[in-house]
Amino acid sequence: MSASEEAEGAAAEAPRYAWIRRMLHWAVALFVLLQLPTGYVIAGYEKDTVEAVDATFGKGAFNVLYDLHKSMGLTVLGLMVLRVVAKAGAPNPDYRPPIKAWERTASHAVHVALYGLLIVTPIVGWVGVSLYPAPAPFYFLVDLRLPIGEARGPSEFLLGNVHGPLAILIGILAAVHVLAALKHRLLNRDRVWERMIPPGDAADQAGSASRSR
């Protein structure tokens, strides 16, 4: 059997998400991986932290980090909107072989929670920043601050008491998601992992070749 035939067989055994959904999944995962630690550093805009970051990386470094956090948050929001659209157009693939009912239910619950949090959390941050009011720069190109009035109290509440805890929940659920994926990969060996392998591997190339025939 040739390598392409083996790849086609593997793809047949493990149905995959559409390539656009896999691409968006990994893009969001990358940004979340960057957002969680930067969010931890900038939380509260503490004077000692500002001075420590500026002393380490140069004057103004903290503000650059803060602006990047805002930019990446807006990016995550945009990517999540695209994920919702892509999900509507490309339904989830079957589990092959099937997984247990409780695993399917748990997986669905975590996915729904993550989708919701990854949409709501950036919106809360965006509203909080705009109420302060502070800039909402998008990679230093344009200020996307919402046209709403100043309300310093509600802004501080949203950023400190809502946005921050929601981000912590994202971190917890993301960790659960990763551990579940590793369980399927290393313990169950049931091919669930292959459903979300990044686009561009041998099986994708084989699938593209077979569709072009």
N, C-alpha and C positions, 0 to 999 in steps of 0.2 A: 504493500500500500504506500502511495506517495505521501509526501508531507502535506500537500494540499488536501488530499482525500482524508487524511487523519484529522486535519483542522476542520473540514466540513463535518466529519463525524462527531467531533467534540462539540461543535456548534449545535448540531442536531440533538445531542444528548442534553445540552444545557441551554435552553432558550434564553436570549439576552434582551435587555432593554434596548430600545432603539438607540442608535449611536448618538443622536442629539441629546437624549436624556442622560446617557452616560457622561457625555462631555460636560453638560451643565452640572451634574452631580459632583464631578471631581473639581470643577471650577469653584463651586460653592464651598466644597470641603477645604480647598486651599485657602480661600479668603477667611473662612471661620478659624482655621488654624492660625492665621495671622491676627485676626481680630481679638481673639480671647486674651492673649498676652498683652497686646497694646492697650486693650480696654482696661486691663488690670493696672497697668502703669499710669494711665491718665486719670483713673477714677478719682473724683473729688478735686482734681486740679490742685493737689497739695503742694504747698510752697517748697517743702524739703525735696519732694520728688522732682519738681520743676528745676530746682537748682542742681540736683544730682545729675539729671539727664543733660542739662546744658553744660555742666562741668565736664561730663564724659564725652559728649559728642559735639560740643560747640554751642555758642550762644544762639538761641532760637530753636534748638533741636526739639525741645518739648512741644513747641507750637506746631512744628512740622509733623511730628508724630501724631499730634491731636488731629491735625487737618487730614492726614492720611487715614486715620481711623474713621473719620466722617466720610471720606471719599469711598473707602472700602465698604462701609455700611450701606451707602447708597448703591454701590455696585451689587452687593448681596441682594438688596431689595429688587433691583432690576432683573438679576439672574433668577430670583425666585418667581417673579411674574412670568418669565419665559418658561420656567419649569412647570408652572401650572398649565400654561398653554400647551406645552409639549406633552404633558401627561394626558390632557384631554384628547390630543390627536394620536397618541401612541400608548395604548393601554399597557398595563403590566404584563410581562410574560408569565406563562405557567411555571409552577415549580415542578421540575423534573429531575429526580423523582420527587413525589409529593412530600411535603413536610407535615408535621403534626398540627392538629387543629389549633392547639394553644400557641404554638410557635407562629402560625399564620396570624392569629389574633394579636399577639404581642407585637409582631413586626408591623402590622397595620397601625396599631395604636402609636407606636414610636414614630412612624413615618408621618402620621397626621399631626402629632405634636410638634415634630421638628419643622414641618412645613409651616404650621401656624406661627411658631416662635420666630422662625427666620424671616417671616414677613412682618409680624407685629413689632419685634424688637427694634429693627432699623427705623420703622415709622415712629415709634415712641422717642427714639434718639433724635430723629429729624425734627419732630415737633418740639421736643425739649430744647434743643439748640436754637431753634427759630424763636421760641418764646423768650429766650434769655435777655436780649437777642444777641446771637453770635453768628458769624459766618458759617455757611455750610458749603465749603469749597469742594468742587469736584475735580480732584487732581490739579488744583491750582489754575484751572482753566475758566471756571465760571462759578459764581456764588448761587447755589440753589436754595438759599434760605426761603422758607415759606412766608408768604405775605400776611403774617398775623401780628397782632400787637404785642407789646412787651408785657410780660407777666413773670417776673423773676421768681416768685414763690412757687407757682405751679411748675416752672421750668426745673428748678432744683429738685422738686419732688419727683417729677417724671424721670430725670436723669439718675438721681440717687436711689430712689425707692422703687422704681418700676424697671427702668432700662437695665440697671445693674443686675438685679435678681433674675430678670428674664435671661440675661446673657449667661448667668451661672447655670440656669436650667438647660440652656443650649449645650453648655459644656458637659453636663451630666448625661443628657440624652445622647449626645454624640459619642461619649465614652461607652455607653450601653450598646449603641449601634455597632461600634467597632468591635467590642468584645463578642457580640452575637455573631458578627461576620467571621471572626477568628474561630469561634466555636464550630461554625459550619465547615470552615476550611480545614481545621486541624483535628477536630474530634469526630464530627459527623461525616465529613468527607462526602457531602451530598450535592456538591456542585452549585450550591446557592451563591458562593463567592463569584463564580463565573458570570452570573447574571449582570454584574456591574463592573466587569473588567474595563479599563479605559479603552476607548476606540483606537484602532490602528494596529492590533496584534494580528497574528497569523490567521486566526479564525475569521476576523473581520475581512481581511484581504481575500480569503477563500470565498467568503459569502459574497463579496462584491464581484469576484470573478464568475461565480456561478450565476449571479443575476444578470451579468452582461452577456452570457451565452445565448 
